[in-house]
Amino acid sequence: MSREFIKFPRRLAGACLLVGMLVGSAAFAQTRDVLRVGLGDMPTMLDPQAYASITGLRFYTNVFDALMKLDPFTSEIEPALATDWQRLSDTTLELHLRQGVLFHDGTPFTAADVKFSIDRVIGGGSLFANARAMLSVIDHVEIVDDLTVRVVTAAPDPVLELRLANLWGDWIVPKAYVEEHGDEYFQRNPIGTGPFMVTLFEPDRVELTAFDGYWGEKPNVRKVEYRGIPEATARLTALVNDEVDIMSPVVSDQIEALSTYSNVTVQCHPQNLVHLLTYNTANPLMADPLLRQGINLAIDRDLIIETLWAGRASATRGFQFEDFGDMYLEDVPYTEYDPERARELIEASDYAGDTLYYDLVPGYYENDLQAAEAIVEMLAEVGVNVQIRATTKFWQNPDRAIHPWSYAERFPDPVAGLWLLFGADSSRQAKGQNDWIDASQEFNATGYALAGTVDQATRNALWADLHAMWLTEAPGTTLWRSAICTGVNNQVNWNIYPTQTMDFGAANLSFKD
């Protein structure tokens, strides 16, 4: 089966070294005892519902299964622990479960585990907040029989199937095991139904061993050893010296150096993650939307992309991804750079030259300080005085004006994107940061309608309206969608996904003779 790398979207300049290989062909049919992986950061726990994060995604696909899954390149919904499903009404989805599935302790998977897993998220405490954001529309789960469940929502939900296939909440965990051992034990000693079992979990080392009782195709490696290697140069050295087979991430200034080694390849994919700036409208200095609109127009994103990312990033058409399909707003322009118009808006605003603090946690994002310095210079050119301030938390200073943020796509629909991050129930408005205090009633009403409307044509129109209001009210702005670059030994055939998931199953990992 041939696997192609995802194409970079329009305006993604520069070239990553993209090498297509054949998965499962004669040249890559070999198995191996151990795969060694070096990572920049490691998980603090391996409970997929309590630790819903990009760091966790590098492990979860190998250990756990969800009811459904999204193809990482097409975003099509595919069966997993559920073999088929049907809508009984706008609020009820019936799912038939796969027979013969075992957890890693040999316990059979049943409908009771599905109900327990969803109940654990929607009824849990703050530990499950990220996962609950995906599943909070669910009212309850009904068990029809051991292999049939009905998921019932409190109101019509047009994207329930996508919610049940997302990587941020719908992993199935074992009811009996968690109830016997408790949440804290499960966080460090998890079991699932996936192709690998967790056999070692330490702060800087995790080992997975292939599960002989796995219901699907058996992986082509017996053991996966993850090592935490926080320092970028040390990761590079480990890769080129054959101490690890895969290392991630490769930072931008390493790509050219790695290209000189014959034993490794750098793979770069545009990731389903967008970098943003968000504005604290609770700060009176940022209360005028004209100022915020002016800031958005003053940033030359293309120049920063070319300078800092060597083209390995792309501008965006607002807050959306191409995998939205029919909901993707093709007529939305790439974020404009217009310093003259920016200056006009800023002069028309109530901004009087006060210092605006740009808070960041240095090193949290790649190139974050360099990007901030470039943005500060661009804003100075249109009359806005911005000062970078290093912090240990993004939201610790109430007088902050600007801070960087990012969004990793949960599933391909705006209710899991813009509405999740900026909606009426989001941390920006209702809890947590509380820094978008002037969102219009129309914006919130439109968002609620989008989230609760099943008719697709109506949803398309609502989304266009919601996105236009977000651009006008300007509580933030998108900057760019960057690539994820990974170093891979040439004896290994493997792709990282746009979600940053590290899938070491049989369909995505094989080895040369």
DRENFI-996475 format. One record per atom (N, C-alpha, C): z, y, x. Coordinates in steps of 0.1 Angstrom, whole numbers, plus 5000, padded with zeros to 4 digits. Atoms other than C-alpha are relative to their C-alpha. Layout:
% DRENFI-996475
ZYX ...
***
This chain:
% DRENFI-996475
500049885008 500050005000 500050125009 500149884992 499050335014 501050114994 499149895004 501650625013 499550135007 500549874994 500450985018 501250095001 499049895000 502651275029 499650104989 500249895011 503151535002 499250125007 500749884995 500751825006 500850125000 499449875000 502052155016 499450094989 500549925010 501752404988 499250125006 500849894995 499452704991 500950105007 499349904992 500452975016 501049935010 499150064990 502352715037 499250005013 500849984988 500852825071 500649915011 499550084989 501152655104 499849854998 500250155001 501052285111 501249935005 499050104995 503752025112 499149885004 500850124996 502651705128 500349894989 499950085012 502051495097 499249875003 500750124996 501151135104 500149904988 499950105011 500250895075 499949865006 499950134995 501050535081 499949904988 500150115010 500650205062 501349934998 498850075003 503750075046 499749864995 500250145005 503849695043 498849945005 501250064995 500649635062 500349915011 499850104989 500149375089 500650075012 499549934988 500849635116 501450044998 498649965002 504149715100 500849904991 499450105008 505249385085 501349955006 498950064993 508049315110 501350054994 498749965004 511749325101 500850025013 499249974988 514549435124 501549984996 498650025002 518249375128 500750134997 499349885001 519349735132 499150125000 500749875000 518050085123 501150105003 499049914995 519950365141 499550154995 500349875006 520050715124 501050105005 499149894996 521451035139 499950124991 500049905010 522451305114 500850125005 499349884997 523551665118 501450014993 498750005007 526351625092 500249874993 499650125006 528151335077 500850024987 499249995013 529751275042 501549995002 498550015000 533451325036 500449884991 499850125008 533251045010 498749954995 501250065004 530750814995 500049964985 500050025014 531550834958 498850094995 501349925003 528050944944 500250094988 499849915011 529551104913 500950125004 499149904995 532351294931 499550095011 500549934989 530351394961 498550024998 501449985003 527051504946 499450115009 500449904990 525351674976 498849955007 501150054992 522351664999 500449915011 499550094990 524451505026 500249864994 499850135006 525351225002 498749934996 501350065004 521751174991 499449925011 500650084989 520951035026 500649865000 499450145001 523150735017 499849944986 499850065013 523250694979 498949914996 501150095004 519750554973 500149865005 499950134994 520550274996 501149914995 498850075004 523850174980 500149994985 499950005015 523550264943 498750004993 501149985008 521150264915 500350084988 499849935012 520650484885 499349924989 500750065011 519350394850 498550015002 501449974997 515950544859 499950075013 500249934987 514450694890 498850094999 501249914999 511950974898 499349965012 500850024988 509050894920 500150135009 499849884992 509751124950 498850095002 501249924998 506151244952 499350044988 500649965013 504951254916 500950044990 498949975009 508251304898 499849934987 500150095011 507251034873 501349924998 498850085003 510150854856 499649855001 500250154998 510350484866 501249934996 498850085003 512650204855 500849975012 499150044989 515650114876 501049904994 499150095007 518749964860 499749994985 500650015013 517150034827 498649965001 501450044999 513949854821 499150074990 500849935009 512750044791 501050084991 499249915008 514050314766 499250064989 500749935011 513150484734 501050104993 499349905008 514250784714 500149954986 499850035014 515850694681 500150124992 500049875007 516251054672 500150115011 499949894990 516451404689 501349995008 498850004993 519951324700 500449865004 499650144996 519950944706 498949935008 501050074992 518250754734 500649865002 499650144999 518450374734 499449945013 500550054987 518150194768 500349855001 499850144997 517649824776 500249985015 499650014986 519249714808 499549885007 500650114992 518049494836 501049885000 499250124999 519349134835 500149955014 499950064987 520748954865 500450095011 499649904990 521949264884 501549975004 498750024995 525049224906 500550125008 499449914991 527449464921 500349935014 499850064987 528249414958 501149905001 498950095000 531449224949 499649884992 500450125008 529448974928 500250024985 499849975015 530449134894 498750034994 501349975007 527549134869 500050144995 500249875006 526249474858 499849994985 500250015014 526549534821 500150144994 499949875007 526549814795 501350065002 498749944999 530249864800 500050095013 500149924988 529449994835 499350134998 500749885003 526950244821 500950104993 499149925007 529450374796 501150065009 499049954991 532150394822 499550115009 500649914990 529950574847 499850144994 500349875007 528850844822 501350064996 498749945005 532350884807 500850055012 499349954988 533750924842 499650145004 500549874997 531551224848 500350104990 499949895010 531651404815 501550024996 498649985003 535351344811 500950025012 499249994988 536451384847 500450145003 499549874996 538151674865 499050075008 500949914992 536751934889 499349925011 500750084990 535851654914 498649974996 501350055005 532951564892 499150124995 500649885006 531751924885 498550005002 501450004997 528351894902 499249904991 500650105008 527551574885 500050034985 499949975015 528851694851 499050104996 501049905004 526451984852 498749944996 501350075004 523651734848 500249934987 499850095011 525251524821 500950064989 499149945010 527451764801 499550004986 500650005013 525051754772 500349874992 499750135007 526051394765 501350004993 498850005008 528551354737 500849875003 499350134998 529250984741 498949895002 500850114998 527750644750 500549884991 499750115009 527550354725 499549875007 500450134995 527549994737 499549924988 500650085011 525149794714 500349855003 499750134995 525449474734 500150015015 499849994985 525949374771 498850065007 501149954992 522449484780 499250114992 500649895008 521849774755 501050114998 499149895003 523350114753 499250114993 500649885006 522750434733 500750125006 499549874995 523250774749 499850104990 500149905011 524051034723 500450145005 499749874995 523951404730 500550084988 499449925010 525851674711 498950094992 501149925006 522551864704 498749945005 501350044994 518851794709 499850045015 500249984986 518051764746 498749965004 501450044997 514451774757 499849925013 500250064986 515151644792 501149895003 498950104998 517751374787 499549895009 500550104991 515551114804 500050055015 499949944987 515251344834 501450005005 498650004996 518951384835 500549865004 499650144996 519451004836 499349955012 500850044988 516950984865 500450085012 499849914989 518351264886 500949945010 499250054989 520051214919 501450065002 498749924999 523051434912 501049974990 498950035010 525051254886 499949864993 500150125009 523650934870 500049875008 499850134993 524550674897 500949924992 499250095008 526050374881 501049935010 498950054992 529450264895 500749894992 499450125007 531449944887 501350034993 498849975008 533949984859 501249925005 498850084996 536249694869 500550045014 499649984986 536249774906 500750145001 499449865000 537050154901 501350004993 498850005007 539650084875 501149925008 499050084992 541349824898 500550085012 499649944987 541350024930 500250154999 499849855001 541250394918 498950085007 501149924995 539050684926 500150025015 499849974985 540550764961 499549885008 500550124992 539950404973 498549994999 501450015002 536450404958 499250105009 500749904992 535550724977 499749955014 500150044986 535950545010 499549855001 500450145000 535150185000 499149974987 500850015012 532350214974 499249875000 501050115002 530249934960 499050044989 501049975011 527049964939 499249884998 500950115002 524049754930 498750025008 501249974991 521649894957 499749895010 500450104990 519949704985 500949995012 499050004989 522749785010 501450014996 498549995002 526549745011 500550095011 499349924990 528849995028 501049905007 499150094992 530549785056 500850085010 499249924991 531950075077 499950144996 500049865003 532950425068 501050075008 499249924992 534350655094 499550155000 500549865001 534151035098 498650035007 501349984993 531251015123 499149885001 500850125000 529850675116 500149934987 500150085012 528650475086 499149895003 500950124998 527250125086 499749944986 500450075012 525249965058 499449875004 500550144997 524449595056 499249964988 500950045011 521649445035 500849914991 499350085010 522949295002 499149884996 500850125003 521648934998 499849984985 500150025015 522248954960 499250114993 500749895006 520049264955 498949954990 500950045011 517949244923 498550035004 501449964997 514849414939 499549945013 500650054987 512749364970 501050025011 499149994990 514849295000 499550095011 500449914989 514849555028 499649935012 500550064988 513149505061 500950025012 499049984990 516249585081 501349944996 498750075004 519549395082 501250104999 498949914999 521849685091 499450145003 500249864997 521650065091 501250075006 498949944993 523850255115 499850155000 500149864999 524350625109 501150065010 499149934991 525850845136 500050154997 500049855001 527051205132 499850065014 500449934987 525451415160 499850154996 500149865005 526251775150 499150095008 500749904992 524651945180 498549965001 501450035001 520851975178 499449945012 500550064988 520151915214 500449865003 499550144998 522251605215 499249904991 500850085009 520251475185 498649975006 501350024994 516951535203 500149915012 499850094989 518251365234 500149864996 499850135005 519351065215 498749944995 501250065005 515951025199 499049975011 501050024989 513751065230 500549895009 499550114991 516050825249 500249874993 499950125008 515750565222 501449954997 498650035004 519450585213 500150004985 500150015014 518550645177 498549994997 501450025005 515350555157 499550124992 500349885009 515550855133 501050105002 499049905000 517151185136 499650124991 500249895010 517551475111 501250095000 501449945000 517151755110 499550045014 500649944988 514751865137 499950154997 500049855002 515352245140 498650055006 501449954997 512252465144 499750015014 500349984986 512552535181 499949875008 500250134993 512552165189 498749934998 501250075004 509252075173 499049995011 501050004989 507052185202 500549915011 499550084989 509352015227 499849854997 500250145004 509251685208 498649955000 501550045000 505451695206 499649955014 500450044987 505351625243 500549855003 499550134998 507051285240 499149904993 500950095005 504850985234 500749894991 499350115008 507550765217 500550054987 499549955012 508350995188 499050084992 500849915008 506751175159 500950094992 499349915009 507951475140 499350014987 500549995013 507451455103 500650124993 499649885008 507651775082 499549994986 500450005014 507651775044 500550134994 499449905008 508052075021 501149944992 498950065007 511452005006 500150074986 499749945013 512452064970 501250085000 498949914998 514752334980 499550145003 500449864999 514452714977 501150085005 499049914995 516352974997 499950134992 499949895008 517553274978 500950115006 498949904999 519453604980 500650014986 499449965013 521953664952 500850135002 499449865000 523454004943 501250004991 498849995007 526954074933 500050134991 500149895009 526454294902 501450054996 498749955003 530254314898 500450115009 499849894991 530154544928 499350124995 500749885006 529454894914 498850045008 501249964992 527054954943 498849924997 501150095004 524854674930 499750004986 500150015015 525054744893 498650054995 501349955005 521654924890 498949905003 501150104997 518854674885 498850065007 501149944992 516354934899 500249985015 499750034985 518154894933 499649865003 500250144998 517954524930 498549965001 501550015000 514254534921 499450055013 500549944988 513654764950 500249915013 499750094989 515354524975 499149895000 500950125001 513254234962 498650045006 501349964996 510054434969 499950045015 500049954986 511154545004 500049895010 499950124990 511354195020 498649955002 501350064996 508254085039 500249855003 499750144998 508653715033 499049935009 501050074992 505353615049 500350035015 499749974986 506353785082 501249925005 498850094996 509753605083 499649865001 500450145000 508153275074 499249975013 500850024988 505653315103 500850015012 499249974987 508153455128 501049895002 498850094998 511153225122 499649864998 500350145004 509552915107 498749955006 501350044994 506252915126 499149954988 500850055011 504652875091 500549884993 499550125007 506752575082 500950034988 499449965012 507852735050 499050064991 501049945009 506152875020 500750104990 499549915011 506553164996 499949934987 499950075013 507253074960 499550104989 500349925012 505953194926 501250014992 498849985007 509353304915 500949875002 499150115000 512053044908 499549884993 500650125007 510052734901 499449915011 500650104992 508552424917 498749954994 501250055005 505052284914 500249874991 499850135008 506451954900 500550034986 499849975014 507252144867 498949964991 501150055008 503852024856 499550114991 500649905009 502652204825 500950124999 499149885001 505652434827 499950095012 500249924988 504652564861 499250134996 500749875003 503752934857 499150045011 501049974990 500552964876 499750155001 500349865000 500153324866 501150095006 498949924993 503453434883 499550025014 500549984986 502453594916 501149965010 499050014989 504053514949 500750135001 499149895000 506953744954 499350115009 500849894994 505354084963 500850075011 499449914990 505954284994 499350144998 500549875003 505554654984 501050105004 498949904996 507754895005 499950134993 500249875007 506255204988 500649994987 499450015013 507155084954 501549975001 498650034998 510454954967 500850135002 499349874997 511355304980 500050084987 500049925013 510355464946 501149954991 499050055009 512655224927 501450035005 498749974994 515555274951 500450154998 499849865002 515155654949 500350034986 499849975014 515155634911 501349934996 498750075004 518355414911 501150105003 498949924997 521855544914 500649975014 499650034986 522155414950 500150135008 499849874993 523555694972 500249985015 499950024985 523355545007 501249935005 498850074996 526555355007 499649875008 500250124993 526955055030 500149884991 500050125008 526054725013 500349885010 499750114991 527654415029 499249874996 500750125001 525454115034 500949895007 499050104995 527953825037 499249875003 500550134997 526953505054 500949925008 499350094991 528453195070 499149965011 501050024990 526653195103 499849855003 500450134997 524752875110 500049904988 500050095012 525152735074 498649964997 501450035002 521452755070 499350035013 500849984988 518852725098 499450144999 500649864998 517753075110 500650104991 499549915010 520153235086 500350145005 499749884994 521353505109 498850085004 501349934997 517853585122 499350064988 500649965012 516553605087 500850134994 499249895005 519453835077 499750135008 500349894991 518754065107 498750064996 501449955004 515054095097 500150074987 499949945013 515954165061 500750135000 499349874998 518454435071 499150115005 501049904995 515754605091 499050054990 501049965010 513254595063 500650094989 499349925010 515854735038 500350145006 499849874994 516655015063 498750094999 501349935001 512955115062 499850064986 500249945013 513155185025 501350074995 498949925003 516455365027 501349934995 498850075004 519055095020 500849965013 499250034989 521955065044 500849874998 499450135002 523054705048 500649965013 499350054988 525554555072 500349854999 499750145000 525854185080 501449985003 498650034998 529354045077 500249855000 499850144999 530253705089 501349964993 498950055008 532553505066 500149855002 499850155000 533953155063 499649944987 500550045013 533053135026 499150114994 501049915005 530153295008 500650114990 499649925011 532253444980 501450055002 498649974998 535553534997 500350154999 499849865000 535053914997 499550064987 500449945013 534954094963 499050125002 500949894998 533054384979 498749965005 501350044996 530154174989 498950054991 501149955008 526754294978 498949904999 501150094999 524354034990 500549875007 499750124991 524653675002 498849904998 501050105001 522153395009 500549884993 499650125008 522153074988 498749915001 501150095001 519952774983 500249924987 499950095012 519052544954 499149885003 500750134998 518052184958 499749954986 500550045013 516052064928 500749884995 499350125005 518051824906 499049924993 501250075006 515051734884 499050104996 501049905002 511751894876 499950074987 500049925012 512552134848 500950125002 499249874997 513852494847 501449994995 498550015004 517052394828 500849955012 499350054988 517952224861 499850085012 500349914989 516852514882 500650144997 499649865002 517052884873 501250004989 498950005011 519152814841 501349945005 498850064994 521552594860 500750095009 499449914990 522152854887 500450134995 499849865005 521953174867 500350014985 499850005014 522553064831 501450044995 498749955006 525353164807 501249925004 498950094997 527452864817 500149985015 500050034985 526752884855 501250075006 498949944992 529152984882 499750155002 500349864998 527253314885 500550094989 499649925012 528153424850 501449964995 498950045008 530953214835 501249965009 498950064992 533053074864 499750015014 500350004986 533353064901 499850145006 500349874993 531653364917 500250114990 500049905010 531453564884 499450135005 500649884994 529053804901 498750054994 501049945008 526353844876 500650044986 499249965012 528154044849 499150084990 500849925009 525254234834 498849924995 501150085006 523053944822 499850044986 500349965013 521354044790 500349894990 499950105011 522153874757 498749924997 501350065002 518453804754 499749895010 500250104989 518353624787 500849874996 499250125003 521153394777 499649934987 500550065012 519853334742 498749925002 501350074996 516453244756 500349875008 499650124992 518053004781 500649894991 499450115009 520052824754 498949944992 501150055008 516952794733 499149905008 500850094991 514952644762 500749875002 499250124997 517752394769 500149914987 499850085012 517852284732 498849984992 501250025007 514252284721 499249895005 500850124996 512251964720 498550035001 501449975000 508852104712 499550065013 500449964986 506952144745 499350135000 500749875000 504752434735 501050114999 499049895001 507752634724 500850015013 499249994987 509652544756 499250075011 500949934990 506652664777 500150154998 500049855003 506753004760 501450055003 498749964997 510553024763 500250015015 499850004985 510452944800 499350125006 500749884995 507853214806 500850134998 499249895004 510053464788 501350015009 498750014993 513253354806 499750045015 500349974986 511553374841 499750155001 500449854999 510153724834 501350084999 498749925001 513653844823 500849995013 499350014987 515153704855 499450095011 500649914990 512653894876 500350144997 499749865004 513354214857 501450045002 498549984999 517154184856 500449995015 499850014985 517054084893 501449975005 498750034994 520353914899 499949935014 500350064987 518753774930 498549995002 501450024998 515453674945 499849885009 500350114992 513753374960 499450065013 500549964987 512953394997 498849915004 501050104996 511053075007 500549864998 499750155001 510852705004 499749955014 500250054987 511352555038 499649855001 500350144998 510252225053 501249935005 499050094994 512551935062 499349925011 500750074988 511551805097 501049895005 499350124996 512651465109 499349945012 500650074988 512151295143 500149854998 500150155003 511050925140 499449935012 500650084990 510450665167 498749944995 501350055004 506850555167 499949854996 500050145004 507850195162 500549994985 499450005013 509350295128 499050074990 500849945010 507250355097 500950044988 499049965010 509350565073 499750154997 500249865005 509150895053 501350054994 498949935008 511951135043 499350064988 500549955013 511451245007 500250154999 499849865002 511151604995 501450044995 498649985004 514651564980 501049985012 499250034988 515951485016 500749864998 499550135001 516751135003 499549915012 500350094989 516850875031 499949864994 500250135007 515450565014 499649905011 500350114990 515550255037 499749874993 500550125007 514350015010 498749955005 501250064994 511449785016 498750084998 501249935002 508850015001 499850125009 500149884992 509650295025 500449985015 499650024986 510750135058 499449865004 500550124993 508949885080 499850035015 500049984986 508349835117 498749945006 501150054993 505549785142 500349865006 499850134993 504949445158 500750025013 
***
